[in-house]
Amino acid sequence: GGLMPLVWDQSSSARSRGDIELAARDGEKLPLGVGVDAEGAATRDPQRVLDGGSQLPFGSFKGSNIALMIELLAGPLIR
Protein backbone atom coordinates (compact mmCIF):
# COMPACT_ATOMS: atom_id res chain seq x y z
CA GLY A 1 0.00 0.00 0.00
CA GLY A 2 2.50 2.74 -0.80
CA LEU A 3 2.70 5.31 -3.55
CA MET A 4 3.44 4.26 -7.09
CA PRO A 5 7.09 4.82 -8.10
CA LEU A 6 8.12 7.25 -10.82
CA VAL A 7 9.75 5.27 -13.63
CA TRP A 8 11.97 7.22 -15.99
CA ASP A 9 13.71 5.74 -19.02
CA GLN A 10 15.30 8.07 -21.54
CA SER A 11 18.23 7.99 -23.91
CA SER A 12 20.63 10.90 -23.88
CA SER A 13 20.60 11.27 -27.65
CA ALA A 14 18.15 13.16 -29.83
CA ARG A 15 16.93 9.82 -31.25
CA SER A 16 17.66 6.27 -30.23
CA ARG A 17 20.01 4.19 -32.37
CA GLY A 18 17.09 1.84 -33.02
CA ASP A 19 15.05 4.70 -34.48
CA ILE A 20 17.98 5.65 -36.71
CA GLU A 21 18.36 2.04 -37.86
CA LEU A 22 14.63 1.87 -38.65
CA ALA A 23 14.84 5.10 -40.66
CA ALA A 24 17.78 3.67 -42.63
CA ARG A 25 15.90 0.43 -43.27
CA ASP A 26 12.75 2.26 -44.38
CA GLY A 27 14.56 4.83 -46.54
CA GLU A 28 13.42 7.77 -44.40
CA LYS A 29 15.33 10.98 -43.73
CA LEU A 30 16.15 12.13 -40.19
CA PRO A 31 15.30 15.58 -38.87
CA LEU A 32 18.27 17.94 -38.63
CA GLY A 33 19.90 17.82 -35.22
CA VAL A 34 19.77 14.04 -34.85
CA GLY A 35 23.22 13.09 -36.13
CA VAL A 36 26.38 13.95 -38.01
CA ASP A 37 28.41 12.02 -40.57
CA ALA A 38 31.99 10.75 -40.14
CA GLU A 39 33.36 14.20 -40.98
CA GLY A 40 31.16 15.89 -38.36
CA ALA A 41 28.80 17.51 -40.87
CA ALA A 42 25.09 17.59 -40.07
CA THR A 43 23.18 15.01 -42.08
CA ARG A 44 19.63 13.81 -42.51
CA ASP A 45 20.83 10.49 -43.96
CA PRO A 46 20.53 7.80 -41.27
CA GLN A 47 23.03 5.52 -42.99
CA ARG A 48 25.73 8.20 -42.81
CA VAL A 49 25.09 8.53 -39.07
CA LEU A 50 25.42 4.76 -38.67
CA ASP A 51 28.51 4.48 -40.92
CA GLY A 52 31.06 6.23 -38.73
CA GLY A 53 28.96 9.23 -37.79
CA SER A 54 27.60 10.11 -34.39
CA GLN A 55 24.28 10.66 -32.69
CA LEU A 56 23.79 14.13 -31.24
CA PRO A 57 22.76 14.77 -27.62
CA PHE A 58 19.23 15.57 -26.59
CA GLY A 59 17.55 18.89 -26.00
CA SER A 60 14.03 20.12 -26.57
CA PHE A 61 11.38 18.33 -24.48
CA LYS A 62 13.94 15.94 -23.01
CA GLY A 63 15.52 18.87 -21.20
CA SER A 64 12.39 19.25 -19.10
CA ASN A 65 12.64 15.58 -18.09
CA ILE A 66 16.22 16.15 -16.94
CA ALA A 67 15.09 19.19 -14.91
CA LEU A 68 12.41 17.04 -13.26
CA MET A 69 14.93 14.37 -12.32
CA ILE A 70 17.35 16.93 -10.88
CA GLU A 71 14.55 18.34 -8.73
CA LEU A 72 13.54 14.88 -7.53
CA LEU A 73 17.11 13.88 -6.73
CA ALA A 74 18.32 17.18 -5.23
CA GLY A 75 15.13 18.24 -3.47
CA PRO A 76 15.61 16.02 -0.41
CA LEU A 77 19.20 17.20 -0.08
CA ILE A 78 18.26 20.86 0.37
CA ARG A 79 15.22 20.49 2.63
VENDA-V353906 format. One line per field, one symbol per residue. ss: DSSP state (A for helix, B for strand, O for the rest). Layout:
# VENDA-V353906
ss->???
This chain:
# VENDA-V353906
ss->OOOOOOOOOOOOBOOOAAAAAAAAAAOOBOOOOOBBOOOOOBBOBAAAAAOOOBBOBOOOAAAAAAAAAAAAAAAAAAO
